[in-house]
Amino acid sequence: MAKRKNIDPIPAEFVSYEKAGDFWGRHDTTDYPEAFSEVEIEVDLKGRKFEIDIDADVMDMLRQRAKKYHIRSGSLASRLLRKELTAV
């Protein structure tokens, strides 16, 4: 005969995100099926990510320049590549 698991009740309210994280870090959501409901979502992915090899010194320059303009390194890389490739 399988031993029944002693399951703590979910607190009615968590006083902080840290307390919620602590609780769920120690508990398994599959032990609380009544607390969750199935939802349907529709996802429209707008962007795609690609991986390319870049020399370390070039990546350092890219990060510095992106930081200067307050944009992501990937966005700056796309802009620079687009500019270079359309100029050819």
C-alpha positions in Angstrom: 0.0 0.0 0.0 1.4 3.4 -1.0 2.0 5.9 1.7 -0.1 9.0 1.4 1.8 12.3 1.1 1.2 15.0 3.7 0.5 18.1 1.6 0.7 21.6 3.1 -2.2 23.9 2.2 -1.5 26.8 -0.1 -1.4 30.0 1.9 -4.4 32.3 1.1 -2.0 35.1 0.4 1.8 35.5 0.1 3.3 38.5 1.7 6.0 38.8 -0.9 7.3 37.2 -4.1 10.1 35.7 -2.1 7.7 33.9 0.2 5.8 32.6 -2.8 9.0 31.5 -4.4 10.1 29.8 -1.2 6.7 27.9 -0.9 6.7 26.7 -4.5 10.4 25.9 -4.3 9.5 23.4 -1.6 6.3 22.1 -3.0 5.2 20.4 -6.2 2.4 22.0 -8.2 1.1 18.6 -9.3 0.1 18.0 -5.7 -2.4 20.9 -6.0 -4.5 20.2 -9.2 -7.5 22.0 -7.8 -5.5 25.2 -7.5 -4.9 25.5 -11.2 -7.1 25.6 -14.3 -6.4 25.0 -17.9 -6.2 28.1 -20.1 -5.9 28.6 -23.9 -3.5 31.1 -25.2 -2.6 32.3 -28.7 1.0 33.2 -29.4 2.2 35.3 -32.2 6.0 35.2 -32.2 7.3 38.3 -33.9 11.1 37.8 -33.7 13.5 35.0 -34.3 17.0 34.6 -32.9 20.0 33.2 -34.6 23.4 32.2 -33.4 26.5 33.4 -35.2 30.2 33.2 -34.2 31.7 36.6 -33.4 35.3 37.3 -32.3 35.5 38.3 -28.6 37.0 41.7 -29.3 34.3 42.5 -31.8 31.6 41.4 -29.3 33.2 43.7 -26.7 33.0 46.7 -29.2 29.4 45.8 -30.0 28.4 45.7 -26.4 30.1 49.1 -25.7 28.5 50.7 -28.7 25.1 49.2 -27.8 25.4 50.5 -24.2 26.3 54.0 -25.5 23.0 54.0 -27.5 20.9 52.2 -24.9 20.0 49.4 -27.1 20.5 45.6 -27.1 23.6 44.2 -28.6 21.5 42.0 -30.9 19.6 45.0 -32.2 22.7 46.9 -33.0 24.3 43.9 -34.7 21.2 43.6 -36.9 21.3 47.3 -37.8 25.0 47.1 -38.7 24.7 43.9 -40.7 21.6 45.3 -42.6 23.5 48.5 -43.4 26.6 46.6 -44.6 24.7 44.0 -46.6 22.4 46.4 -48.4 25.4 48.6 -49.3 26.9 45.7 -51.3 
